[in-house]
């Protein structure tokens, strides 16, 4: 047997404890009903009974099975989280930590800095580290605690946390300065400051969250639970009313009441919303589990649910919508220069440029004109590197000068040498900017040759993703530091609804507040300290695991893969969870109503033969009808467990369309299935002589 199934079966039995059952009010009523029928069964052995012992025993067994099936559904969902928690615990162990004092950092300088720090460090157990302490971690050592890097840069293996085998670079300063305890440094060394108290590390939080016992119910779950409790009380009143009606009618006719106490209890369990009551917790846990499988840690169950209701997404441009590196897309010559001459000069100016943009210029010249196998080594060339002051780079050789750089910088360079920056070149540069690109002007010996069009490359499939989000009714907004012209061009190409250009932390925060004031639920991703205010304000805030500690603390989700596009997947998972809950609730309520109309006429036919016309399925007897209904009530829970765990397949579409589809499939299905199943069970029970 699958270990997960075996574990779930054991946990299902453990959950029979009254305290565990009381956590689910609807199933607690079934639990009490099973206890009551157990008492009735014992009394029947002493001749105190309102029905045959065999009938009571069958009802009792099915009710206990119903309770166990509900427990099993929850335990199976919990098992996924527990399995992941076990693997995370394997990464959490007490290791040696090399503690440093503040003065040690100042004393250790120079090329041997790492060795000097190692000599000054004191070895302690990682479990004794306190927030604010400095520690040193060398190549091959495990990071002893969550920390913020204050010195050094190194390659880090985070596979124990993220499952991703490729190492990542962590360094002091910037947005990649966060270290997670349990990861391993592969090269060099790092000094970090402990950022979490003992027992409250990121790994501790992950273990607590993936174990479903730590999952708090969301507001929507609580609201639905109150509805189910109300329906349970309504059907409890209905059952007792029918019992009283049956007793009164039987007394006036001098007949036995077909609705004895055993049948009354079974009827109540059949009519109460036990199907969704048994699966509700499993649906929520499975939704969290699907998020965990996507390598996203939700620090709040409310955030997962909110993701399903999000209708505005704020997405960073770089790395989310575009690949992150601009690439040369075209050579645009000016003033009578031919394109090959421009490409030749541009490639020469870029051979020593190791940036992605520089390499793309070299590649484009090879592809367009087969200009290849060139080198600056030993050929009398002098490389002119890019500087912030000149905003140009290039090469000097044999008295010639080639420069490429920002339009205004090259213009100043050309005019200083007596050359002319033509109106045609200015027009081309402006046109490139309007199209969302970056113009790099190329000049040789004081003469402008033309413009290199650097273009943001939109990620493959991103436009289709945004079309799907638009179909869901979600507004997509790009956040970028680019100028409005560039931002508008990229937004149009990617199919976005809106954009925020020249975005500052204040602008992001103000945008989120504005959308929320209009009644929207807003989701956002971020990784830097400057994103923290906006992340704290957003309804769904996804912080990158590679980001700063401030960003992770401000968010209510952490993407362990640090993939900005994960936000789109998170929204889909949230919507799938809400759709699964809505679909199964629709099925459950329709299912309960169908059982009511299927069983009640058959139960009352002995008192009122005229009701036979309503016994459309011609159930054999009140006992067979009741037993068939209660067996079906238990089996349908088992049948729906895979759907609750897997989730209803989410389809993009307008809410009204999805609601109509939901009502048609699950509403009508909930009406039809009980009639068919109860009839089949009634025939089988009658044939076996059980009822």
C-alpha positions in Angstrom: 0.0 0.0 0.0 1.1 3.5 -0.8 2.8 4.9 2.4 0.8 8.1 2.1 -2.5 6.1 2.0 -1.3 3.9 5.0 -0.5 7.0 7.0 -3.9 8.6 6.1 -5.7 5.4 7.2 -4.0 5.5 10.6 -4.6 9.2 11.0 -8.3 8.7 10.1 -8.7 6.4 13.1 -6.8 8.8 15.3 -9.2 11.6 14.4 -12.0 9.7 16.0 -11.1 11.5 19.2 -14.0 13.8 20.2 -11.7 16.9 20.3 -10.6 16.3 16.7 -14.2 15.7 15.6 -15.5 18.9 17.2 -13.3 20.9 14.9 -15.8 20.1 12.1 -19.3 20.9 13.3 -21.2 19.1 10.5 -19.1 15.9 10.8 -19.3 16.1 14.6 -23.1 15.7 14.2 -22.5 12.6 12.2 -20.1 11.4 14.8 -22.8 11.9 17.5 -25.3 10.1 15.3 -22.9 7.2 15.0 -22.5 7.1 18.7 -26.3 7.2 19.2 -26.9 4.3 16.7 -24.2 2.3 18.6 -26.2 2.8 21.8 -29.4 1.7 20.0 -27.6 -1.4 18.6 -26.5 -2.4 22.1 -30.1 -1.8 23.4 -31.4 -4.0 20.6 -29.4 -6.9 21.9 -31.5 -6.6 25.1 -34.8 -6.5 23.2 -35.1 -2.7 23.5 -35.3 -1.5 19.8 -37.5 0.2 17.3 -36.1 -1.8 14.4 -34.4 -5.2 13.7 -30.9 -5.5 15.1 -29.5 -6.3 11.6 -31.0 -3.0 10.3 -29.6 -1.0 13.2 -26.2 -2.7 12.8 -26.1 -1.9 9.1 -27.0 1.8 9.8 -24.5 2.0 12.6 -21.7 0.5 10.5 -22.4 2.9 7.6 -22.5 6.0 9.9 -19.1 5.1 11.4 -17.8 4.5 7.8 -19.1 8.0 6.9 -17.1 9.5 9.8 -14.0 7.6 8.8 -14.3 8.5 5.2 -14.5 12.2 6.2 -11.4 11.8 8.4 -9.6 10.0 5.6 -10.2 12.8 3.1 -8.7 15.3 5.5 -5.9 13.0 6.6 -4.9 12.3 3.0 -4.7 16.0 2.2 -2.7 16.6 5.4 -0.4 13.7 4.4 1.0 15.7 1.5 2.0 18.5 3.8 3.5 16.2 6.4 5.6 14.4 3.7 7.0 17.8 2.6 7.5 18.8 6.2 9.5 15.6 6.8 11.8 16.4 3.9 12.3 20.0 5.2 13.2 18.7 8.7 15.9 16.7 7.1 17.5 20.0 6.0 17.2 21.4 9.5 19.9 20.2 11.8 22.2 21.6 14.4 25.6 22.4 12.9 28.7 24.2 13.8 28.4 28.0 13.5 31.5 30.3 13.3 30.6 33.4 15.3 32.3 36.8 14.7 32.5 40.0 16.7 32.0 43.4 15.0 35.7 44.3 15.5 36.8 41.1 13.7 35.4 42.6 10.4 37.5 45.7 10.7 40.6 43.8 11.7 40.5 41.4 8.7 41.3 43.0 5.4 43.2 42.3 2.2 43.4 39.2 0.0 43.5 36.8 3.0 40.4 38.3 4.5 38.5 35.0 4.5 41.4 33.2 6.3 41.8 36.0 8.9 38.1 35.9 9.6 38.2 32.1 10.0 41.0 32.4 12.5 39.1 35.0 14.5 35.8 33.1 14.6 34.6 31.1 17.6 32.8 27.8 17.0 29.4 27.4 18.7 26.3 25.3 18.1 23.9 26.9 15.6 21.0 26.4 18.0 22.6 29.0 20.3 22.8 31.7 17.7 20.8 34.9 18.6 19.3 37.5 16.4 21.8 40.2 15.5 24.9 38.0 15.8 27.5 37.8 13.0 28.5 34.4 11.6 31.0 33.2 9.0 30.2 30.4 6.6 32.9 28.9 4.4 32.8 26.9 1.2 31.3 23.4 1.7 29.6 24.4 5.0 25.9 24.6 5.8 24.4 28.0 6.6 23.6 27.8 10.3 20.7 30.3 10.4 18.8 32.8 8.4 20.8 35.9 7.8 21.5 39.1 5.8 24.9 39.1 4.1 27.1 41.9 5.3 30.3 40.9 3.6 31.4 38.7 0.7 29.9 36.9 -2.3 29.5 33.2 -2.9 27.7 30.5 -4.8 25.0 28.9 -2.7 23.2 25.6 -3.1 19.5 26.1 -2.2 18.2 22.7 -3.4 17.3 21.6 0.1 14.8 24.4 0.2 13.7 25.0 -3.4 14.4 21.7 -5.1 16.4 23.6 -7.7 19.8 22.0 -8.3 21.4 25.1 -10.0 23.4 27.2 -7.5 22.7 30.9 -7.1 24.9 33.8 -6.2 24.4 35.6 -2.9 26.3 38.8 -2.1 26.2 41.7 0.3 24.2 44.7 -0.7 21.4 44.8 -3.3 18.5 42.5 -3.5 20.3 39.2 -3.3 21.7 39.5 0.2 19.3 37.1 2.0 20.6 33.7 3.3 18.4 30.8 4.3 19.4 28.4 7.1 19.9 24.9 5.8 21.4 25.9 2.4 25.0 25.2 1.6 27.8 27.6 0.5 29.6 26.1 -2.5 32.4 28.6 -3.1 34.2 31.4 -1.3 32.8 32.7 2.0 30.2 34.9 3.5 29.6 36.9 6.6 26.0 37.3 7.6 23.9 38.8 10.5 21.3 36.5 12.0 17.8 37.9 11.2 15.5 35.5 13.1 15.1 34.3 16.7 15.7 30.7 17.5 12.7 28.6 16.4 11.4 31.3 14.1 13.6 30.8 11.0 12.3 30.6 7.5 12.7 26.9 7.5 10.7 26.7 10.8 7.9 28.8 9.2 7.9 26.5 6.1 7.5 23.4 8.2 4.7 25.0 10.3 2.9 26.1 7.2 3.1 23.0 5.1 1.8 20.9 8.1 -1.9 21.4 7.8 -2.4 21.5 11.5 -1.0 25.0 11.4 -3.4 26.1 8.7 -6.0 28.5 10.0 -9.4 28.5 8.3 -10.0 31.4 6.0 -12.9 33.9 6.4 -14.7 32.3 3.4 -14.2 28.8 4.9 -15.7 30.0 8.1 -18.6 31.7 6.4 -19.3 28.5 4.4 -19.0 26.5 7.6 -21.7 28.7 9.3 -23.9 28.1 6.3 -23.4 24.3 6.6 -24.2 24.5 10.3 -27.4 26.4 9.6 -28.4 23.8 7.0 -27.6 21.0 9.4 -29.9 22.6 12.0 -32.6 23.0 9.4 -32.5 19.4 8.4 -32.3 18.4 12.1 -35.6 20.2 12.6 -37.0 18.6 9.4 -36.1 15.2 10.6 -37.7 15.6 14.0 -40.7 17.1 12.4 -41.1 14.1 10.1 -40.6 11.8 13.1 -43.4 13.6 15.0 -45.6 13.6 11.9 -45.0 9.9 11.4 -45.7 9.1 15.1 -48.9 11.1 15.0 -50.1 9.5 11.8 -49.2 6.0 13.0 -51.1 6.6 16.2 -54.3 7.7 14.4 -54.1 4.7 12.1 -53.1 2.2 14.8 -49.9 1.4 12.8 -46.2 1.3 13.5 -44.2 4.5 12.9 -42.0 3.7 9.8 -39.7 6.5 11.0 -38.2 4.9 14.1 -35.3 6.5 16.0 -32.7 4.6 14.0 -34.2 5.7 10.7 -34.6 9.2 12.0 -30.9 9.4 12.8 -30.0 7.9 9.4 -32.3 10.3 7.6 -30.8 13.3 9.4 -27.3 12.2 8.3 -28.4 11.8 4.7 -30.1 15.2 4.6 -27.3 17.2 6.4 -24.6 18.6 4.1 -22.2 15.8 5.0 -20.6 15.6 1.6 -19.1 19.1 1.5 -18.7 19.0 5.3 -16.4 16.0 5.0 -14.4 17.5 2.1 -14.3 21.2 3.0 -11.1 21.0 5.1 -9.4 18.7 2.5 -10.2 21.2 -0.3 -8.4 24.0 1.7 -5.5 21.8 2.6 -5.1 20.5 -0.9 -5.1 24.1 -2.3 -2.2 25.0 0.1 -0.5 21.7 -1.0 -0.8 22.6 -4.7 0.8 26.0 -3.9 3.6 24.2 -2.0 4.1 21.9 -5.0 4.6 25.1 -7.1 7.4 26.0 -4.6 5.4 28.8 -3.1 5.2 29.2 0.7 2.0 30.9 1.8 2.4 32.4 5.3 -1.3 33.0 5.4 -4.3 30.9 4.3 -6.2 34.1 3.7 -3.6 35.0 1.0 -4.3 31.8 -0.9 -8.0 32.5 -0.9 -7.4 36.1 -1.8 -5.4 35.0 -4.8 -8.6 33.5 -6.2 -10.4 36.8 -5.9 -7.6 39.0 -7.2 -8.7 41.3 -10.1 -5.6 43.5 -10.4 -2.1 42.3 -11.0 0.9 44.5 -10.6 3.8 42.9 -12.5 7.4 44.0 -12.7 8.7 44.4 -16.3 12.2 43.0 -16.1 12.2 39.2 -15.7 8.4 39.0 -15.6 7.3 40.4 -18.9 10.6 40.7 -20.6 13.7 38.4 -20.6 15.6 41.0 -18.6 18.3 41.8 -21.1 17.8 44.1 -24.1 19.1 42.7 -27.3 20.2 44.2 -30.6 17.3 43.9 -33.0 18.3 46.1 -36.0 21.1 48.3 -37.5 19.6 51.6 -38.8 22.1 53.5 -40.9 21.8 57.3 -41.5 23.2 59.9 -43.8 23.9 57.6 -46.7 25.9 55.0 -44.8 25.2 51.4 -45.8 24.0 48.9 -43.2 27.0 46.6 -43.5 29.4 49.5 -42.7 27.4 50.3 -39.6 27.2 46.6 -38.5 31.0 46.3 -39.0 31.8 49.3 -36.8 29.2 48.3 -34.2 30.7 44.9 -33.9 34.2 46.2 -33.5 33.0 48.6 -30.7 31.3 45.6 -29.0 33.9 42.9 -29.2 35.2 43.7 -25.7 31.7 44.5 -24.3 30.8 41.5 -22.1 27.3 42.8 -21.3 24.4 40.8 -22.8 23.6 43.9 -24.9 27.1 44.0 -26.2 27.2 40.3 -27.1 23.9 40.6 -28.9 25.4 43.3 -31.2 28.2 41.0 -32.1 25.8 38.1 -32.8 23.4 40.3 -34.9 26.4 41.4 -37.1 27.3 37.7 -37.6 23.8 36.7 -38.5 23.1 39.6 -40.8 26.4 39.9 -42.7 28.4 36.9 -41.7 31.0 39.1 -40.0 32.8 36.6 -37.7 36.1 35.4 -36.3 37.4 38.9 -35.3 39.5 39.6 -32.3 41.1 42.6 -30.6 44.0 40.6 -29.1 47.4 41.6 -30.5 46.0 43.6 -33.3 47.0 47.1 -32.1 43.5 47.8 -30.7 42.9 49.8 -27.6 39.6 49.1 -25.8 37.7 52.1 -24.5 35.5 50.8 -21.7 32.1 52.1 -20.8 32.0 54.6 -17.9 29.2 56.4 -16.2 30.8 59.7 -17.0 31.1 59.2 -20.8 28.2 56.7 -21.2 30.1 55.4 -24.3 32.4 52.5 -25.1 34.4 51.6 -28.1 37.8 50.9 -29.6 40.8 52.9 -31.0 43.1 51.4 -33.7 45.5 52.8 -36.4 44.4 56.3 -35.7 40.7 55.5 -36.0 38.1 55.9 -33.2 34.8 54.0 -33.0 32.3 54.8 -30.3 28.8 53.6 -29.4 26.6 54.9 -26.6 23.7 57.0 -25.6 22.4 59.4 -28.2 23.2 62.6 -26.3 26.6 61.3 -25.3 27.6 60.4 -28.8 26.2 63.7 -30.1 28.5 65.6 -27.7 31.4 63.5 -28.7 30.9 64.0 -32.4 30.3 67.8 -32.2 33.4 68.2 -30.0 35.4 66.8 -32.9 33.8 69.1 -35.4 31.3 66.5 -36.8 27.6 66.8 -37.3 24.8 65.1 -35.5 22.2 65.1 -38.2 18.4 65.6 -37.9 18.0 62.1 -39.6 19.9 60.5 -36.7 17.9 62.4 -34.1 14.7 61.3 -35.8 15.7 57.6 -35.9 16.8 57.7 -32.3 13.5 59.2 -31.2 11.5 56.6 -33.3 13.4 53.8 -31.6 12.5 55.2 -28.2 8.8 55.6 -29.2 8.8 51.9 -30.1 9.9 51.0 -26.7 13.6 50.3 -27.6 16.9 51.9 -26.6 18.9 53.7 -29.3 22.7 53.3 -29.3 24.3 55.7 -31.7 27.5 54.5 -33.5 30.2 57.0 -34.7 33.5 56.5 -36.5 36.2 59.2 -36.6 33.7 61.9 -35.6 31.1 60.8 -38.1 27.7 59.3 -37.1 27.1 56.0 -38.9 23.7 55.1 -37.5 21.7 53.6 -34.7 21.6 50.2 -33.0 18.1 49.3 -32.0 18.2 47.6 -28.6 14.9 46.0 -27.8 13.3 44.4 -24.7 12.4 40.9 -25.7 8.9 39.9 -24.6 8.9 36.4 -23.0 7.4 33.7 -25.2 3.8 33.0 -24.3 3.4 36.0 -22.0 0.9 37.7 -24.3 -1.3 34.5 -24.3 -1.0 34.4 -20.5 -2.3 38.0 -20.2 -5.1 37.2 -22.6 -6.2 34.4 -20.3 -6.0 36.7 -17.3 -8.1 39.3 -19.2 -10.7 36.6 -19.8 -10.8 35.9 -16.1 -11.6 39.6 -15.6 -8.2 40.4 -14.2 -6.5 43.8 -15.0 -2.8 43.5 -15.7 -0.6 46.5 -14.8 3.1 46.7 -15.7 5.4 48.5 -13.2 8.7 49.8 -14.7 11.3 52.4 -14.2 11.3 53.1 -18.0 10.1 56.3 -19.4 6.4 56.5 -20.4 7.1 56.1 -24.2 9.1 52.9 -23.7 6.6 51.6 -21.1 3.6 52.2 -23.4 5.3 50.4 -26.3 6.1 47.3 -24.2 2.7 47.3 -22.6 1.1 47.3 -26.0 3.3 44.5 -27.3 2.7 42.3 -24.3 -1.1 42.9 -24.3 -1.2 44.6 -20.9 -4.1 46.7 -19.7 -2.1 49.5 -18.1 1.4 50.5 -17.0 3.1 52.6 -14.3 6.2 54.3 -15.8 9.2 55.7 -13.9 7.9 53.8 -10.9 9.2 54.7 -7.5 8.4 52.9 -4.2 5.9 55.7 -3.4 4.2 55.4 -6.9 3.8 51.6 -6.4 2.2 52.1 -2.9 -0.1 54.9 -4.2 -1.2 52.8 -7.1 -2.1 49.8 -4.9 -4.0 52.1 -2.5 -5.9 53.7 -5.4 -7.0 50.3 -6.8 -8.0 49.1 -3.3 -10.0 52.2 -2.7 -11.9 51.4 -5.9 -12.8 48.0 -4.4 -10.2 45.9 -6.2 -8.1 43.1 -4.7 -4.5 43.7 -5.7 -1.6 41.2 -6.1 2.0 42.2 -6.6 5.5 40.7 -6.7 8.7 42.2 -5.4 12.2 41.4 -4.2 13.8 44.5 -2.9 13.7 46.6 0.3 12.1 49.4 -1.8 9.3 47.0 -2.7 8.4 46.3 1.0 5.9 49.1 1.5 3.9 48.1 -1.6 4.1 44.4 -0.7 2.8 45.1 2.8 -0.1 47.0 1.3 -1.1 44.4 -1.4 -3.8 41.8 -0.7 -1.6 39.1 -2.2 2.1 39.9 -1.9 4.6 37.5 -3.4 8.2 38.1 -2.2 11.1 36.4 -4.1 13.2 34.0 -1.9 16.3 35.6 -3.5 15.2 39.0 -2.3 15.8 40.9 0.9 14.6 40.0 4.4 12.5 43.1 4.4 10.7 42.0 1.2 10.0 38.5 2.6 8.7 39.9 5.9 6.4 42.3 4.1 4.9 39.6 1.7 2.3 37.0 2.6 3.8 34.5 0.2 7.4 33.6 -0.7 8.3 32.2 -4.1 11.1 29.7 -3.4 12.0 29.7 -7.1 12.2 33.5 -7.2 10.3 33.5 -10.5 8.4 36.7 -11.0 5.9 35.0 -13.4 4.9 32.7 -10.6 2.2 35.3 -9.6 0.1 34.2 -12.6 0.3 30.5 -11.5 -0.6 31.6 -7.9 -3.8 33.3 -9.1 -4.8 30.2 -11.1 -4.3 28.0 -8.1 -6.3 30.4 -5.9 -9.1 30.5 -8.4 -9.0 26.7 -8.8 -9.4 26.3 -5.0 -12.4 28.6 -4.9 -13.9 26.9 -7.9 -13.4 23.5 -6.4 -15.1 24.6 -3.2 -17.9 26.2 -5.0 -18.4 23.2 -7.3 -18.5 20.6 -4.5 -20.7 22.8 -2.4 -23.2 23.1 -5.3 -23.1 19.3 -5.8 -23.5 18.7 -2.1 -26.6 20.9 -1.6 -28.2 19.6 -4.8 -27.3 16.1 -3.6 -29.0 16.6 -0.3 -32.2 17.9 -1.8 -32.3 15.0 -4.3 -31.9 12.5 -1.4 -34.8 14.2 0.4 -37.2 13.8 -2.6 -35.9 10.3 -3.4 -36.3 8.8 0.1 -39.1 10.6 2.0 -42.0 9.3 -0.2 -40.7 5.8 0.2 -40.6 6.2 4.0 -44.1 7.4 4.3 -45.8 5.1 1.8 -46.8 2.6 4.5 -48.8 5.4 6.2 -50.0 7.2 3.1 -50.2 4.8 0.1 -51.2 7.7 -2.1 -47.5 8.9 -1.9 -46.5 5.9 -4.0 -47.0 8.2 -7.0 -44.1 10.3 -5.7 -41.9 7.2 -5.2 -40.7 7.6 -8.7 -37.9 5.1 -8.3 -40.2 2.5 -6.8 -37.9 1.7 -3.9 -38.7 -1.6 -2.4 -39.4 -0.7 1.3 -38.7 2.1 3.8 -35.8 0.1 5.3 -34.1 -0.6 1.9 -34.7 3.0 0.9 -33.1 4.4 4.1 -30.2 1.9 4.1 -29.5 2.6 0.4 -29.5 6.4 1.0 -27.2 6.2 4.0 -24.7 3.9 2.1 -24.7 6.2 -0.9 -24.1 9.1 1.5 -20.9 7.5 2.7 -19.7 6.3 -0.7 -20.1 9.6 -2.4 -17.5 11.1 0.0 -15.0 8.5 -1.1 -15.8 9.1 -4.7 -15.2 12.8 -4.5 -11.9 12.7 -2.5 -9.8 12.6 -5.7 -11.6 15.6 -7.1 -11.2 17.5 -3.8 -7.5 16.8 -3.7 -6.8 17.4 -7.4 -9.1 20.3 -7.7 -11.7 21.1 -10.3 -10.1 21.9 -13.7 -10.0 25.7 -13.9 -11.1 27.2 -17.2 -10.6 30.9 -18.0 -13.8 32.7 -18.5 -16.2 35.4 -17.3 -17.6 34.7 -13.8 -21.2 34.5 -15.1 -20.2 31.9 -17.7 -18.3 29.8 -15.1 -21.2 30.0 -12.7 -23.6 28.8 -15.4 -21.3 25.9 -16.2 -20.8 25.1 -12.5 -24.6 25.0 -11.9 -25.2 22.9 -15.0 -22.5 20.3 -14.3 -22.4 20.0 -10.5 -25.9 21.2 -9.8 -27.7 18.9 -12.2 -25.1 16.2 -11.4 -25.9 16.5 -7.7 -29.6 16.1 -8.5 -29.2 13.1 -10.9 -26.6 11.0 -9.2 -28.5 10.2 -6.0 -31.6 9.0 -7.8 -29.5 6.6 -9.9 -27.2 5.4 -7.1 -30.0 4.9 -4.5 -32.0 2.9 -6.9 -29.1 0.6 -7.8 -28.3 0.1 -4.1 -31.9 -0.5 -3.3 -32.1 -3.3 -5.9 -28.8 -4.8 -4.6 -29.9 -4.7 -1.0 -33.3 -6.3 -1.8 -31.6 -9.0 -3.9 -29.3 -9.8 -1.1 -32.1 -9.8 1.4 -30.4 -7.3 3.6 -33.4 -5.0 3.7 
